[in-house]
Amino acid sequence: MFRASNNLLGILNFVTFLLSVPILGAGIWLSSKADTVCEKFLEKPVIALGVFLMVVSLAGLIGACCRVSLLLWLYLLVMFLLIVLLFCFTIFAFVVTNKGAGEVVSQRGYKEYKLGDYSNWLQKRVSNTKNWNNIKSCLIDSKVCKSLADQNVNENVHQFYSNNLSPIQSGCCKPPTSCNFTYVTPIEWTNPSNTTSFTDSDCTAWNNNENDLCYNCQSCKGGVLQNIKSQWKKVAIVNIIFLIFLVIVYTIGCCAFRNNRMDNSYPRYKGYP
């Protein structure tokens, strides 16, 4: 009689195999249709994820259903390594995102962000010229600031100040409050004193050009890091749930592997399962 753990493991891996097909298809589609830097950045990881899921699920499916102990052993080895990597990444994500938060600004509905408030590891990654040029290109391509301007085009300065802006909108689409620029539109500000003697370098980095704005500001990098911090916190929580699921699947796999070894240890005679 075929063991329940083998059946269950086979079903789980069959479902995983079906999920890998659209993921791989999306990666291939991105590789042929990608126009922006962000889309091109995503294509390789998506293809790699699709291939990985397909290969691992096939190994688990064949190993469990056809009682191929070698494939099932390789499947369990990969699962074990994946559990260890996810556990380490989850701990790492909580550690590097522990520092940093937005600063409340008087009479403003939004917060402002400073690069120096975040962990040194994140600061080094975002301050790297190559990395930041890619991030900046993604921000421009996503038109995050243009969307802000279009949505709030008819607002006066008091209405704009009461908005709850996202970290990226606050850090990249407007100059810091300390610059004391005069509001014209959400992405157009003027320097009333026409001076360049600012204590904050972000004030001189600001430019009303849609492709410049505050994309070269430290506040923009801070806003990006705040966004990364929020996303990594969510990913870490999802990872914990996924880790529990993987441990359960790994346990089922161990039972199936034991079944395979027991079945392969005894010769099968006609009339017996």
Residue frames relative to the residue before (quaternion, step in Angstrom):
aa qw qx qy qz dx dy dz
M 1.0000 0.0000 0.0000 0.0000 0.00 0.00 0.00
F 0.4447 -0.7091 0.4802 0.2623 3.57 -0.78 1.04
R 0.4803 -0.7168 0.4352 0.2569 3.56 -0.85 1.02
A 0.5835 -0.6138 0.4140 0.3336 3.58 -1.10 0.79
S 0.6426 0.5374 -0.3358 0.4307 3.61 0.95 -0.81
N 0.6308 0.5234 -0.3350 0.4647 3.59 1.06 -0.70
N 0.6409 0.5235 -0.3140 0.4654 3.55 1.01 -0.86
L 0.6841 0.4940 -0.2882 0.4526 3.55 0.85 -1.00
L 0.6547 0.5017 -0.3102 0.4727 3.58 0.97 -0.85
G 0.6323 0.5357 -0.3262 0.4548 3.57 1.04 -0.76
I 0.6535 0.5113 -0.3072 0.4660 3.58 0.97 -0.88
L 0.6577 0.5178 -0.3096 0.4510 3.59 0.91 -0.94
N 0.7052 0.4530 -0.2684 0.4747 3.57 0.94 -0.86
F 0.5911 0.5454 -0.3709 0.4643 3.58 1.13 -0.48
V 0.6423 0.5057 -0.3137 0.4830 3.58 1.02 -0.83
T 0.6415 0.5210 -0.3154 0.4664 3.60 1.01 -0.85
F 0.6306 0.5300 -0.3272 0.4630 3.58 1.02 -0.79
L 0.6502 0.5079 -0.3159 0.4685 3.59 0.96 -0.84
L 0.6554 0.5076 -0.3119 0.4643 3.60 1.03 -0.76
S 0.6353 0.5586 -0.3355 0.4145 3.59 1.07 -0.70
V 0.5840 0.6124 -0.3684 0.3849 3.59 1.13 -0.62
P 0.7149 0.4102 -0.2879 0.4876 3.68 0.72 -0.89
I 0.6004 0.5535 -0.3693 0.4436 3.63 1.10 -0.61
L 0.6658 0.4833 -0.2914 0.4882 3.57 0.95 -0.91
G 0.6378 0.5306 -0.3216 0.4563 3.58 1.01 -0.80
A 0.6417 0.5196 -0.3194 0.4650 3.58 1.03 -0.81
G 0.6453 0.5229 -0.3170 0.4579 3.58 1.03 -0.77
I 0.6550 0.4980 -0.3004 0.4823 3.56 1.00 -0.86
W 0.6324 0.5249 -0.3289 0.4651 3.58 1.02 -0.79
L 0.6483 0.5196 -0.3127 0.4604 3.58 0.97 -0.87
S 0.6591 0.5281 -0.3161 0.4322 3.58 0.95 -0.86
S 0.7224 0.4197 -0.2444 0.4922 3.59 1.14 -0.59
K 0.7675 0.3677 -0.1802 0.4933 3.58 1.16 -0.59
A 0.4898 0.7005 -0.4261 0.2965 3.60 1.21 -0.35
D 0.1333 -0.7994 0.5844 0.0421 3.55 -0.90 1.00
T 0.7505 0.3801 -0.2060 0.4999 3.57 0.99 -0.84
V 0.6682 -0.4932 0.3783 0.4088 3.55 -1.32 0.32
C 0.6473 0.5368 -0.3216 0.4352 3.59 0.96 -0.85
E 0.6706 0.4928 -0.2979 0.4675 3.57 0.92 -0.90
K 0.6576 0.5023 -0.3078 0.4696 3.58 1.00 -0.81
F 0.6152 0.5482 -0.3400 0.4531 3.56 1.12 -0.66
L 0.6957 0.4965 -0.2708 0.4429 3.58 1.05 -0.78
E 0.5836 0.6516 -0.3802 0.3003 3.60 1.00 -0.75
K 0.6942 0.4858 -0.2917 0.4438 3.62 0.83 -0.94
P 0.6682 0.4789 -0.3269 0.4663 3.65 0.84 -0.81
V 0.6476 0.5166 -0.3295 0.4529 3.61 1.00 -0.78
I 0.6497 0.4976 -0.3162 0.4799 3.61 0.96 -0.83
A 0.6521 0.5199 -0.3129 0.4545 3.59 0.93 -0.91
L 0.6490 0.5114 -0.3135 0.4680 3.59 0.99 -0.86
G 0.6548 0.5222 -0.3086 0.4509 3.60 0.95 -0.90
V 0.6714 0.4858 -0.2915 0.4777 3.59 0.91 -0.93
F 0.6414 0.5370 -0.3213 0.4439 3.58 0.96 -0.90
L 0.6806 0.4836 -0.2875 0.4693 3.59 0.85 -0.98
M 0.6513 0.5287 -0.3166 0.4427 3.58 0.98 -0.83
V 0.6896 0.4804 -0.2800 0.4639 3.58 0.86 -0.99
V 0.6862 0.4843 -0.2922 0.4573 3.59 0.85 -0.97
S 0.6697 0.4978 -0.3096 0.4560 3.59 0.92 -0.86
L 0.6282 0.5208 -0.3351 0.4710 3.60 1.06 -0.70
A 0.6380 0.5202 -0.3256 0.4651 3.58 1.00 -0.82
G 0.6778 0.4826 -0.2877 0.4742 3.57 0.96 -0.87
L 0.6517 0.5287 -0.3097 0.4470 3.57 1.00 -0.86
I 0.7013 0.4476 -0.2641 0.4879 3.58 0.83 -1.01
G 0.6525 0.5330 -0.3143 0.4375 3.56 0.97 -0.85
A 0.7102 0.4524 -0.2581 0.4737 3.58 0.99 -0.85
C 0.7570 0.4131 -0.2159 0.4579 3.56 0.82 -1.03
C 0.7542 0.3436 -0.1968 0.5238 3.62 1.04 -0.71
R 0.4191 -0.7500 0.4294 0.2785 3.56 1.33 0.17
V 0.3271 0.7167 -0.5341 0.3067 3.58 0.97 0.95
S 0.3128 -0.8100 0.4686 0.1630 3.57 -0.10 1.32
L 0.6280 0.5528 -0.3483 0.4227 3.61 0.99 -0.78
L 0.6708 0.4853 -0.2979 0.4751 3.59 0.91 -0.93
L 0.6614 0.5023 -0.3130 0.4607 3.56 0.97 -0.82
W 0.6173 0.5327 -0.3398 0.4687 3.59 1.09 -0.68
L 0.6496 0.4983 -0.3089 0.4841 3.60 0.98 -0.84
Y 0.6200 0.5459 -0.3274 0.4587 3.57 1.04 -0.82
L 0.6844 0.4788 -0.2835 0.4711 3.59 0.89 -0.92
L 0.6139 0.5443 -0.3442 0.4565 3.59 1.07 -0.70
V 0.6616 0.4910 -0.2971 0.4826 3.59 0.94 -0.93
M 0.6455 0.5198 -0.3223 0.4575 3.59 0.95 -0.84
F 0.6457 0.5199 -0.3221 0.4572 3.58 0.97 -0.84
L 0.6648 0.4957 -0.3006 0.4711 3.58 0.92 -0.92
L 0.6351 0.5305 -0.3223 0.4596 3.58 1.05 -0.80
I 0.6348 0.5246 -0.3254 0.4647 3.59 1.00 -0.82
V 0.6617 0.5040 -0.3029 0.4652 3.59 0.93 -0.92
L 0.6700 0.5028 -0.3008 0.4559 3.60 0.91 -0.93
L 0.6634 0.4988 -0.3045 0.4673 3.59 0.92 -0.88
F 0.6319 0.5283 -0.3312 0.4604 3.58 1.00 -0.79
C 0.6724 0.4932 -0.2898 0.4696 3.59 0.92 -0.97
F 0.6601 0.5046 -0.3143 0.4591 3.59 0.95 -0.86
T 0.6367 0.5356 -0.3334 0.4435 3.59 0.99 -0.81
I 0.6520 0.4934 -0.3091 0.4857 3.59 0.96 -0.87
F 0.6517 0.5231 -0.3072 0.4553 3.57 0.96 -0.93
A 0.6496 0.5321 -0.3143 0.4429 3.60 0.94 -0.90
F 0.6616 0.4932 -0.3072 0.4740 3.59 0.97 -0.81
V 0.6559 0.5272 -0.3121 0.4410 3.60 1.02 -0.81
V 0.7491 0.4174 -0.2389 0.4555 3.61 0.72 -1.06
T 0.7080 0.4180 -0.2736 0.4991 3.60 1.18 -0.33
N 0.4033 0.7394 -0.4569 0.2862 3.57 1.27 0.22
K 0.7313 0.3925 -0.2191 0.5129 3.59 1.10 -0.74
G 0.7184 0.4808 -0.3307 0.3787 3.54 -1.27 0.42
A 0.2067 0.7423 -0.6174 0.1583 3.53 -1.04 0.89
G 0.5752 -0.5922 0.4395 0.3538 3.53 -1.22 0.45
E 0.3689 -0.7160 0.5505 0.2197 3.55 -1.19 0.63
V 0.4222 -0.6996 0.5199 0.2490 3.55 -0.86 0.99
V 0.1869 -0.7756 0.5972 0.0824 3.57 -0.93 0.98
S 0.5337 -0.6541 0.4346 0.3138 3.57 -0.87 0.99
Q 0.8592 0.0574 -0.0930 0.4999 3.56 -1.00 0.99
R 0.5848 0.5218 -0.3962 0.4783 3.57 1.07 0.75
G 0.4190 -0.7089 0.5088 0.2510 3.56 -1.05 0.74
Y 0.7089 0.4162 -0.2426 0.5151 3.57 1.26 -0.27
K 0.4052 -0.6725 0.5578 0.2693 3.53 -1.35 0.20
E 0.2828 -0.7355 0.5821 0.2008 3.56 -1.27 0.31
Y 0.2877 -0.8002 0.5205 0.0772 3.53 -1.12 0.77
K 0.1649 -0.7791 0.6006 0.0707 3.55 -1.10 0.82
L 0.5479 -0.6481 0.4270 0.3122 3.54 -0.92 0.96
G 0.6865 0.5344 -0.2874 0.4006 3.59 0.92 -0.93
D 0.5791 0.6069 -0.3756 0.3940 3.60 1.23 -0.21
Y 0.6832 0.5098 -0.2756 0.4444 3.59 1.21 -0.43
S 0.7060 -0.4704 0.3129 0.4271 3.57 -1.27 0.33
N 0.6125 -0.5835 0.3986 0.3542 3.56 -1.14 0.71
W 0.6193 0.5592 -0.3444 0.4303 3.59 1.03 -0.77
L 0.6848 0.4645 -0.2804 0.4865 3.58 0.91 -0.92
Q 0.6228 0.5501 -0.3426 0.4384 3.59 1.00 -0.79
K 0.6682 0.5048 -0.3047 0.4538 3.58 0.90 -0.91
R 0.6651 0.5098 -0.3133 0.4467 3.58 0.95 -0.82
V 0.7249 0.4307 -0.2583 0.4715 3.58 0.88 -0.90
S 0.6642 0.5060 -0.3067 0.4569 3.60 1.16 -0.51
N 0.4707 0.6572 -0.4455 0.3848 3.57 1.26 -0.21
T 0.5237 -0.6879 0.3996 0.3046 3.59 -0.67 1.12
K 0.6727 0.4953 -0.3024 0.4590 3.58 0.86 -0.93
N 0.6629 0.5056 -0.3042 0.4608 3.57 0.90 -0.93
W 0.6959 0.4774 -0.2932 0.4493 3.57 0.85 -0.95
N 0.6137 0.5415 -0.3581 0.4494 3.62 1.01 -0.66
N 0.6486 0.5015 -0.3124 0.4798 3.58 1.05 -0.75
I 0.6503 0.5080 -0.3121 0.4709 3.57 0.97 -0.87
K 0.6541 0.5177 -0.3078 0.4577 3.57 0.93 -0.94
S 0.6341 0.5270 -0.3250 0.4633 3.57 1.01 -0.81
C 0.6465 0.5135 -0.3134 0.4691 3.57 1.04 -0.79
L 0.6448 0.5251 -0.3189 0.4549 3.57 0.99 -0.82
I 0.6613 0.4963 -0.2998 0.4758 3.56 0.99 -0.85
D 0.6657 0.5114 -0.2983 0.4542 3.59 0.94 -0.92
S 0.6797 0.4967 -0.2906 0.4548 3.58 1.05 -0.76
K 0.2965 -0.7998 0.4737 0.2192 3.59 1.36 -0.23
V 0.1706 0.8263 -0.5193 0.1356 3.58 1.07 0.74
C 0.6955 0.4545 -0.2810 0.4804 3.61 1.00 -0.77
K 0.6204 0.5350 -0.3426 0.4598 3.57 1.03 -0.73
S 0.6337 0.5267 -0.3259 0.4635 3.57 1.03 -0.78
L 0.6232 0.5351 -0.3304 0.4649 3.56 1.05 -0.80
A 0.6707 0.4994 -0.2948 0.4624 3.58 0.94 -0.91
D 0.6664 0.5090 -0.3053 0.4513 3.58 0.95 -0.88
Q 0.6841 0.4962 -0.2856 0.4519 3.58 0.99 -0.82
N 0.7978 0.2741 -0.1231 0.5227 3.58 1.08 -0.69
V 0.2316 0.8396 -0.4716 0.1380 3.57 1.24 0.46
N 0.7527 0.3888 -0.2146 0.4860 3.60 1.02 -0.71
E 0.4781 0.6829 -0.4375 0.3373 3.60 1.21 0.17
N 0.3733 -0.6761 0.5755 0.2688 3.54 -1.18 0.57
V 0.7436 -0.4385 0.2642 0.4302 3.56 -1.29 0.19
H 0.6606 0.5127 -0.3170 0.4474 3.61 0.97 -0.80
Q 0.6349 0.5140 -0.3242 0.4771 3.56 1.05 -0.73
F 0.6513 0.5154 -0.3193 0.4564 3.57 0.99 -0.84
Y 0.6566 0.5274 -0.3123 0.4395 3.58 0.94 -0.88
S 0.6807 0.4912 -0.2953 0.4563 3.60 1.11 -0.57
N 0.4962 0.6752 -0.4226 0.3454 3.60 1.26 -0.15
N 0.3560 -0.6964 0.5819 0.2230 3.54 -1.19 0.68
L 0.0983 -0.8414 0.5308 0.0254 3.57 0.22 1.30
S 0.5139 -0.6061 0.5017 0.3419 3.55 -1.20 0.52
P 0.6775 -0.4916 0.3363 0.4315 3.64 -1.16 0.35
I 0.6741 0.4836 -0.2990 0.4715 3.60 0.95 -0.84
Q 0.6415 0.5125 -0.3279 0.4672 3.60 0.97 -0.77
S 0.6828 0.4872 -0.2875 0.4624 3.57 0.93 -0.87
G 0.7470 0.4335 -0.2297 0.4486 3.57 0.91 -0.90
C 0.7959 0.3537 -0.1471 0.4687 3.58 1.02 -0.82
C 0.7413 0.4567 -0.2284 0.4357 3.59 1.06 -0.66
K 0.7725 0.2089 -0.1316 0.5851 3.60 1.24 -0.17
P 0.5289 -0.6056 0.4662 0.3690 3.63 -1.15 0.35
P 0.6184 -0.5357 0.4032 0.4100 3.64 -1.15 0.41
T 0.6141 -0.5747 0.3998 0.3645 3.58 -1.12 0.64
S 0.6156 0.5855 -0.3383 0.4047 3.59 1.09 -0.74
C 0.5875 0.5883 -0.3711 0.4136 3.63 1.20 -0.37
N 0.2486 -0.8103 0.4918 0.1993 3.59 1.27 -0.47
F 0.2423 0.7663 -0.5483 0.2313 3.57 0.96 0.87
T 0.4542 -0.6768 0.5119 0.2710 3.54 -1.24 0.51
Y 0.4468 -0.7128 0.4872 0.2342 3.54 -0.85 1.07
V 0.0784 -0.7580 0.6455 0.0503 3.57 -1.04 0.86
T 0.7272 -0.1315 0.1133 0.6642 3.55 0.90 -1.09
P 0.7199 -0.4400 0.2840 0.4556 3.64 -1.19 0.17
I 0.7903 0.2341 -0.1464 0.5469 3.61 1.10 -0.53
E 0.6700 0.4126 -0.3195 0.5280 3.58 1.18 0.53
W 0.0798 0.7942 -0.5893 0.1247 3.54 -0.61 1.23
T 0.2112 -0.7829 0.5713 0.1268 3.59 -1.08 0.66
N 0.4116 -0.6814 0.5548 0.2416 3.51 -1.22 0.65
P 0.3142 -0.8025 0.4707 0.1889 3.63 -0.22 1.21
S 0.7195 0.4346 -0.2584 0.4762 3.59 1.08 -0.59
N 0.2784 -0.7965 0.4901 0.2189 3.58 1.33 -0.25
T 0.4695 0.6568 -0.4544 0.3764 3.55 0.97 0.85
T 0.3035 -0.7513 0.5572 0.1817 3.55 -1.16 0.55
S 0.5196 0.6468 -0.4084 0.3806 3.59 1.31 0.12
F 0.1912 0.7924 -0.5475 0.1891 3.56 0.49 1.23
T 0.4405 -0.6691 0.5254 0.2867 3.56 -1.13 0.63
D 0.6926 0.4046 -0.2535 0.5407 3.58 1.22 -0.53
S 0.4123 -0.7380 0.4802 0.2341 3.60 -0.58 1.14
D 0.5614 0.6111 -0.3895 0.3995 3.60 1.18 -0.45
C 0.5951 0.5841 -0.3678 0.4115 3.58 1.12 -0.58
T 0.7004 0.4264 -0.2650 0.5074 3.59 1.02 -0.74
A 0.6144 0.5531 -0.3451 0.4443 3.58 1.21 -0.46
W 0.5641 0.6255 -0.3855 0.3767 3.60 1.18 -0.53
N 0.0500 0.7700 -0.6340 0.0514 3.55 -1.11 0.83
N 0.4722 -0.7085 0.4525 0.2652 3.59 -0.90 0.91
N 0.4685 0.6599 -0.4520 0.3753 3.59 1.24 -0.13
E 0.5385 -0.6693 0.4101 0.3065 3.60 -0.84 1.01
N 0.7078 0.4432 -0.2621 0.4836 3.59 1.11 -0.58
D 0.6756 0.4469 -0.2914 0.5089 3.57 1.31 0.03
L 0.1887 0.8141 -0.5438 0.0767 3.57 0.54 -1.27
C 0.7105 -0.3935 0.2921 0.5049 3.62 -0.67 -1.07
Y 0.2504 0.8073 -0.4999 0.1888 3.58 1.18 0.59
N 0.7046 0.4116 -0.2631 0.5147 3.58 1.22 -0.39
C 0.4912 0.6755 -0.4125 0.3636 3.57 1.29 0.24
Q 0.5603 -0.5773 0.4759 0.3553 3.54 -1.26 0.50
S 0.6091 0.5617 -0.3483 0.4384 3.58 1.13 -0.65
C 0.6148 0.5375 -0.3449 0.4628 3.59 1.12 -0.65
K 0.6464 0.5032 -0.3125 0.4809 3.57 0.98 -0.85
G 0.6300 0.5271 -0.3230 0.4700 3.57 1.08 -0.75
G 0.6500 0.5155 -0.3082 0.4656 3.57 1.00 -0.83
V 0.6358 0.5179 -0.3194 0.4748 3.57 1.03 -0.80
L 0.6658 0.4996 -0.3026 0.4642 3.59 0.96 -0.86
Q 0.6186 0.5262 -0.3474 0.4688 3.58 1.07 -0.67
N 0.6402 0.5136 -0.3144 0.4769 3.56 1.05 -0.79
I 0.6444 0.5108 -0.3102 0.4771 3.59 1.00 -0.88
K 0.6285 0.5441 -0.3283 0.4484 3.57 0.98 -0.88
S 0.6722 0.4963 -0.2981 0.4615 3.59 0.87 -0.94
Q 0.6754 0.4924 -0.2919 0.4648 3.57 0.95 -0.91
W 0.6633 0.5042 -0.3108 0.4574 3.58 0.95 -0.84
K 0.6016 0.5456 -0.3588 0.4600 3.58 1.06 -0.64
K 0.6617 0.4921 -0.3033 0.4776 3.58 0.97 -0.86
V 0.6443 0.5210 -0.3180 0.4608 3.58 0.98 -0.89
A 0.6420 0.5345 -0.3229 0.4449 3.58 0.98 -0.85
I 0.6510 0.5032 -0.3114 0.4753 3.59 1.01 -0.80
V 0.6414 0.5052 -0.3136 0.4847 3.58 1.01 -0.84
N 0.6236 0.5545 -0.3315 0.4401 3.58 1.05 -0.79
I 0.6201 0.5423 -0.3451 0.4498 3.58 1.01 -0.78
I 0.6590 0.4926 -0.2987 0.4837 3.57 0.96 -0.91
F 0.6656 0.5053 -0.2960 0.4627 3.58 0.96 -0.92
L 0.6149 0.5530 -0.3385 0.4489 3.59 1.08 -0.74
I 0.6340 0.5213 -0.3240 0.4703 3.57 0.98 -0.85
F 0.6479 0.5125 -0.3082 0.4719 3.57 1.00 -0.88
L 0.6668 0.5079 -0.3054 0.4518 3.60 0.92 -0.92
V 0.6312 0.5265 -0.3336 0.4616 3.59 1.01 -0.78
I 0.6367 0.5163 -0.3236 0.4726 3.60 1.02 -0.79
V 0.6658 0.4901 -0.3001 0.4760 3.59 0.93 -0.94
Y 0.6345 0.5320 -0.3263 0.4560 3.58 1.01 -0.83
T 0.6382 0.5244 -0.3177 0.4655 3.58 1.01 -0.81
I 0.6444 0.5031 -0.3131 0.4833 3.57 1.00 -0.87
G 0.6401 0.5362 -0.3153 0.4510 3.57 1.03 -0.83
C 0.6338 0.5257 -0.3254 0.4648 3.57 1.04 -0.79
C 0.6374 0.5147 -0.3219 0.4745 3.57 1.05 -0.78
A 0.6556 0.5049 -0.3076 0.4697 3.57 0.98 -0.86
F 0.6372 0.5233 -0.3242 0.4638 3.59 1.01 -0.80
R 0.6360 0.5135 -0.3198 0.4791 3.58 1.02 -0.79
N 0.6345 0.5292 -0.3263 0.4592 3.57 1.03 -0.80
N 0.6377 0.5329 -0.3218 0.4536 3.57 0.99 -0.90
R 0.6741 0.4954 -0.3010 0.4578 3.56 0.89 -0.92
M 0.6486 0.5094 -0.3198 0.4664 3.59 0.99 -0.79
D 0.6732 0.4959 -0.2969 0.4613 3.57 0.97 -0.91
N 0.7028 0.4613 -0.2679 0.4706 3.56 1.01 -0.82
S 0.5968 0.5865 -0.3573 0.4150 3.58 1.26 -0.30
Y 0.7409 0.3388 -0.1970 0.5454 3.54 1.21 -0.55
P 0.4476 -0.6843 0.5026 0.2806 3.61 -0.87 0.88
R 0.3450 -0.7402 0.5402 0.2031 3.55 -1.01 0.76
Y 0.1810 -0.7846 0.5882 0.0751 3.50 -0.87 1.00
K 0.6474 -0.5335 0.3790 0.3908 3.48 -1.19 0.57
G 0.7728 0.3151 -0.2551 0.4882 3.53 -0.88 0.92
Y 0.7001 0.3867 -0.2633 0.5395 3.59 1.32 -0.10
P 0.5184 -0.6487 0.4560 0.3202 3.61 -1.06 0.71
